[in-house]
Amino acid sequence: MKKVVIPIALLLALLGMFFLTSSLQQSTTYFYGITENKEQSVSFQDPVVVTEIKVIEGQIVEKGTILLSAKRDELSVEQDKFNSQLDALNAQQHEEKAKFNAQINVLRVQRKAEIDQIGVQILQFQTKRQLNNKLFESITGRAPEKISGANMLQQQVKALQIKRNSVYRSFQAQIDSLVAQRNASKQPVFIQKEQIKKRLNEVNRQAKELTIRADFSGRIGSINIKPSEKIPAFQSILTVHGLYPKTAKGYILETVANDVHIGQTLWISSSNGHKSEVIKGEVESLGNRIVEYPDRLKKNQAIKSWGREVNIRLPSNNTLLLGEKVQISFSVPSDKGITFFRKLKEQSFIGTLINQSAKVD
């Protein structure tokens, strides 16, 4: 008789627990999610050689901290090539400038020589005119008014002055022409230099980007390579994680009608049962489509579940772990009995009791 009564009692207890937990589930509003965080994964779009890693796994770094330095051999080759081209153009420009300057200097020397020669001739005629005047005055005792040949000397002086101005203008025209040619010759070289400088600046920018800094304050995760190792394109070199989860992504079953809205306050707690802290979160955004549940949140991996995503902003310096499964409640969880029954249901404790009753029988 005992063998019959015990299984019946256990079955009734289990049925009562089932109806109680079902009722509790219908009367409470909660769902599950997974905490998320910022993550910086360092990789390059071209093969590189990592020259130095300045951090170690687990190290806490501030925003802007240099994480590593790398190099691309082809960038160094391009830098040398463009710098050589600039040096060649600068040398060419300097040579052309020197050539024109030499021609201009020769013309200036020639101009000075011819101008000086004409000046000497003018001075000779002027001196001769002064001597004639003094000689006339000493003979006649009066100042000369008109002396035979004076007008001719004066005309010769004016002619020489005109010639001097003409020679000056002629040489100046040649000099101006050479200056214009010298300036014009700079233009093609200038254009080439500007083009090369732009390409060199781009290469320098790419080379500068090979020094990687932390985008935010966080903790170094995994480091997947060693210094001096050649890394293929897009291979992850190291990761940086935030110091605490920033958000939690929850999933509400599509069959459950819950009034969730942006800005709503929710209560988040760890689902592992070992942490009692409950923190307040705020709904940051809502998914605009139904997606499949992550496997971690499914009670039965063989059954597909679908729901709506809810992104919840978490407070700073919380104690949750990155990627931790959490329970998200619409009200402050305060009834320990309800939490207990939820744990029983989540851990399939009812099924365990049924198996035990079968063994007793």
C-alpha positions as a printed Julia matrix, in Angstrom:
361×3 Matrix{Float64}:
  0.0     0.0     0.0
  2.88    2.35    0.82
  4.36    1.78   -2.6
  1.14    3.06   -4.16
  0.48    6.0    -1.82
  3.94    7.54   -2.08
  3.97    7.86   -5.89
  0.41    9.24   -5.86
  1.35   11.82   -3.23
  4.42   12.83   -5.17
  2.39   13.09   -8.36
 -0.21   15.31   -6.69
  2.55   17.48   -5.25
  4.15   17.79   -8.64
  0.85   18.68  -10.28
  0.24   21.31   -7.63
  3.73   22.72   -8.15
  3.17   22.73  -11.91
 -0.07   24.7   -11.65
  1.5    27.03   -9.09
  4.52   27.79  -11.26
  2.32   28.21  -14.33
  0.16   30.65  -12.42
  3.25   32.48  -11.17
  4.63   32.72  -14.66
  1.39   34.15  -15.99
  1.2    36.68  -13.15
  4.8    37.89  -13.43
  6.64   39.55  -16.29
 10.29   38.72  -16.81
 12.52   37.46  -19.55
 16.16   36.57  -20.08
 19.07   38.18  -21.87
 22.84   38.28  -22.2
 25.13   41.14  -21.17
 27.19   42.83  -23.86
 30.08   45.25  -23.91
 32.31   47.35  -26.11
 34.97   45.36  -27.88
 37.85   46.57  -30.01
 39.33   43.91  -32.24
 42.65   44.99  -33.77
 43.37   43.81  -37.31
 44.66   45.28  -40.57
 43.29   45.19  -44.09
 46.76   44.38  -45.44
 49.44   41.92  -44.33
 51.71   43.49  -41.71
 54.61   42.64  -39.46
 53.98   43.5   -35.79
 57.1    45.22  -34.54
 56.08   45.76  -30.92
 53.25   44.85  -28.54
 53.07   47.26  -25.61
 50.38   45.52  -23.51
 49.75   42.12  -21.94
 46.61   40.06  -21.51
 44.43   41.24  -18.64
 46.06   44.68  -18.45
 43.77   47.65  -17.82
 44.43   50.46  -20.3
 43.18   54.0   -20.64
 41.7    55.44  -23.8
 44.47   56.45  -26.22
 47.03   53.99  -24.84
 49.32   52.62  -27.56
 48.58   48.92  -27.95
 50.98   47.89  -30.69
 53.05   49.04  -33.63
 53.35   47.35  -37.0
 54.91   47.95  -40.38
 54.21   47.16  -44.0
 57.29   46.63  -46.12
 55.61   48.02  -49.23
 54.86   51.28  -47.4
 58.54   51.76  -46.61
 59.38   51.1   -50.26
 56.78   53.63  -51.42
 57.99   56.21  -48.92
 61.57   55.85  -50.17
 60.39   56.02  -53.78
 58.35   59.19  -53.32
 61.06   60.86  -51.26
 63.58   60.05  -53.99
 61.28   61.53  -56.63
 60.87   64.69  -54.57
 64.65   64.95  -54.15
 65.11   64.54  -57.91
 62.52   67.2   -58.68
 64.04   69.56  -56.14
 67.46   69.0   -57.7
 66.01   69.6   -61.16
 64.29   72.75  -59.99
 67.46   73.97  -58.32
 69.51   73.24  -61.46
 67.08   75.09  -63.74
 66.92   77.99  -61.33
 70.71   78.13  -61.17
 70.93   78.08  -64.97
 68.54   80.99  -65.38
 70.14   82.9   -62.52
 73.53   82.49  -64.19
 72.2    83.87  -67.48
 70.51   86.74  -65.64
 73.73   87.56  -63.79
 75.7    87.54  -67.06
 73.23   90.01  -68.6
 73.45   92.23  -65.54
 77.24   92.24  -65.75
 77.13   93.02  -69.48
 74.57   95.74  -68.9
 76.69   97.32  -66.22
 79.78   97.17  -68.44
 78.09   98.82  -71.4
 76.3   101.39  -69.22
 79.61  102.21  -67.52
 81.35  102.53  -70.89
 78.71  104.95  -72.16
 78.95  106.82  -68.87
 82.68  107.24  -69.4
 82.07  108.66  -72.88
 79.46  111.06  -71.5
 81.86  112.13  -68.77
 84.6   112.73  -71.37
 82.35  114.98  -73.45
 81.2   116.86  -70.38
 84.79  117.32  -69.24
 85.81  118.55  -72.68
 82.93  121.03  -72.65
 83.98  122.36  -69.24
 87.6   122.79  -70.4
 86.45  124.71  -73.49
 84.36  127.02  -71.32
 87.25  127.72  -68.96
 89.61  128.36  -71.86
 87.19  130.8   -73.45
 86.7   132.63  -70.17
 90.45  132.95  -69.58
 90.99  134.45  -73.04
 88.03  136.77  -73.24
 87.56  137.5   -69.59
 83.85  136.82  -69.75
 81.57  133.81  -69.46
 80.99  132.0   -72.71
 77.6   132.38  -74.29
 78.0   130.31  -77.39
 81.13  128.53  -78.38
 81.65  126.98  -81.73
 81.24  123.22  -81.34
 79.5   123.46  -77.92
 76.15  122.49  -79.35
 77.75  119.52  -81.04
 79.22  118.34  -77.74
 75.89  118.78  -76.05
 74.11  116.77  -78.75
 76.69  114.04  -78.46
 76.1   113.89  -74.69
 72.32  113.66  -75.22
 72.81  110.97  -77.85
 74.94  109.0   -75.44
 72.34  109.39  -72.7
 69.64  108.11  -75.06
 71.88  105.21  -76.01
 72.51  104.44  -72.35
 68.77  104.32  -71.61
 68.2   102.16  -74.68
 70.95   99.74  -73.67
 69.5    99.53  -70.15
 65.99   98.81  -71.46
 67.32   96.21  -73.88
 69.2    94.31  -71.21
 66.28   94.67  -68.76
 63.9    93.16  -71.33
 66.21   90.15  -71.72
 66.47   89.82  -67.94
 62.68   90.05  -67.49
 62.24   87.38  -70.16
 64.63   85.03  -68.36
 62.9    85.69  -65.02
 59.54   84.85  -66.64
 61.01   81.66  -68.11
 62.49   80.74  -64.75
 59.16   81.22  -63.01
 57.32   79.39  -65.77
 59.72   76.45  -65.55
 58.76   76.04  -61.88
 55.11   75.38  -62.72
 55.38   71.83  -64.2
 57.81   70.81  -61.48
 55.54   72.36  -58.87
 52.56   70.36  -60.16
 54.58   67.14  -60.13
 55.82   67.85  -56.62
 52.3    68.51  -55.33
 51.05   65.24  -56.82
 53.9    63.28  -55.28
 53.43   65.03  -51.94
 49.77   64.0   -51.87
 50.68   60.39  -52.54
 53.46   60.53  -49.96
 51.08   62.02  -47.37
 48.64   59.17  -47.98
 51.39   56.6   -47.54
 52.54   58.37  -44.36
 48.95   58.36  -43.1
 48.7    54.63  -43.69
 52.03   54.1   -41.96
 50.82   56.19  -39.01
 47.67   54.05  -38.75
 49.91   51.06  -38.08
 50.33   52.42  -34.55
 47.14   51.31  -32.81
 45.7    52.98  -29.72
 42.86   51.94  -27.43
 39.53   53.4   -28.54
 38.22   53.38  -24.96
 39.29   52.52  -21.42
 39.13   48.78  -20.88
 40.96   45.53  -20.32
 43.19   43.66  -22.78
 41.61   40.39  -23.83
 43.37   37.8   -25.92
 46.65   38.49  -27.73
 46.89   36.13  -30.68
 50.35   36.84  -32.08
 53.96   37.51  -31.15
 56.21   40.44  -32.13
 58.03   40.16  -35.48
 55.34   37.81  -36.72
 53.85   38.45  -40.16
 50.09   38.75  -39.87
 47.68   38.06  -42.76
 45.07   40.64  -43.66
 42.02   40.88  -41.36
 43.41   38.42  -38.79
 42.6    39.49  -35.23
 45.77   40.46  -33.38
 44.35   41.41  -29.99
 41.09   42.52  -28.39
 40.16   45.16  -25.84
 37.03   44.78  -23.7
 35.24   47.3   -21.54
 35.71   47.05  -17.8
 32.04   46.18  -17.27
 29.01   45.37  -19.45
 27.43   48.43  -20.98
 24.21   46.82  -22.19
 22.1    43.7   -21.91
 20.23   42.27  -24.87
 17.03   40.54  -23.82
 14.54   38.51  -25.85
 10.77   38.49  -25.29
  8.85   35.55  -26.73
  6.62   36.56  -29.6
  3.71   34.79  -27.91
  4.04   36.93  -24.76
  2.29   40.28  -24.78
  4.49   42.67  -22.79
  4.23   46.42  -23.01
  7.87   47.42  -23.43
  8.8    50.95  -24.43
 11.99   52.99  -24.82
 13.04   54.68  -21.58
 11.29   52.11  -19.42
 13.05   51.02  -16.23
 13.74   47.31  -15.85
 15.5    45.31  -13.13
 18.39   43.05  -14.07
 19.91   40.28  -12.0
 22.23   37.36  -12.62
 20.48   34.13  -13.49
 23.12   31.89  -11.92
 21.56   32.1    -8.46
 24.83   33.04   -6.73
 24.47   36.8    -7.06
 21.79   38.66   -5.17
 22.43   42.16   -6.59
 19.6    43.63   -8.63
 20.45   46.65  -10.78
 18.25   49.1   -12.63
 18.48   49.33  -16.39
 16.78   51.46  -18.99
 15.37   50.31  -22.31
 17.57   51.9   -24.95
 16.06   50.46  -28.12
 13.66   47.82  -29.37
 14.1    45.44  -32.26
 11.82   46.08  -35.22
 11.64   42.43  -36.21
 11.28   38.97  -34.71
 14.54   37.01  -34.44
 15.48   33.51  -33.31
 16.45   33.05  -29.68
 20.14   32.49  -28.93
 20.84   28.87  -28.04
 21.9    29.84  -24.53
 18.44   31.18  -23.76
 16.53   28.21  -25.11
 15.14   25.72  -22.61
 15.19   23.05  -25.27
 17.9    23.3   -27.9
 15.88   21.15  -30.28
 12.95   23.55  -30.32
 13.26   26.85  -32.13
 12.06   29.93  -30.28
 11.45   33.38  -31.65
 11.13   36.74  -30.01
 11.78   40.47  -30.04
 15.09   42.0   -29.03
 15.22   44.53  -26.19
 18.45   46.51  -25.68
 18.89   47.72  -22.12
 21.49   50.22  -20.95
 23.19   49.16  -17.72
 24.61   51.45  -15.02
 28.34   52.06  -14.76
 30.62   49.83  -12.69
 28.11   47.02  -12.31
 29.29   43.6   -11.14
 27.87   41.58  -14.03
 30.2    39.63  -16.23
 30.6    40.12  -19.95
 28.39   37.64  -21.73
 26.57   36.64  -18.55
 23.01   35.33  -18.7
 20.68   37.64  -16.78
 17.05   37.78  -15.74
 15.23   40.97  -16.7
 12.14   41.84  -14.67
  9.45   44.44  -15.15
  9.19   44.92  -11.39
 11.64   44.68   -8.51
 12.16   40.97   -7.74
 11.34   40.69   -4.03
  9.48   37.41   -3.48
 12.05   34.72   -2.79
  9.43   32.02   -3.17
  8.66   33.1    -6.71
 12.35   33.17   -7.51
 12.68   29.7    -6.07
  9.89   28.3    -8.22
 11.39   29.96  -11.27
 14.67   28.24  -10.54
 12.89   24.94  -10.18
 11.21   25.34  -13.51
 14.36   26.61  -15.26
 16.46   23.72  -13.97
 13.75   21.12  -14.83
 13.53   20.14  -11.19
  9.98   18.85  -11.69
 11.21   16.3   -14.18
 13.82   15.15  -11.69
 11.14   14.55   -9.06
  9.09   12.52  -11.53
 12.1    10.32  -12.25
 12.69    9.87   -8.56
  9.04    8.87   -7.98
  9.33    6.33  -10.74
 12.37    4.83   -9.01
 10.49    4.68   -5.71
  7.67    2.83   -7.41
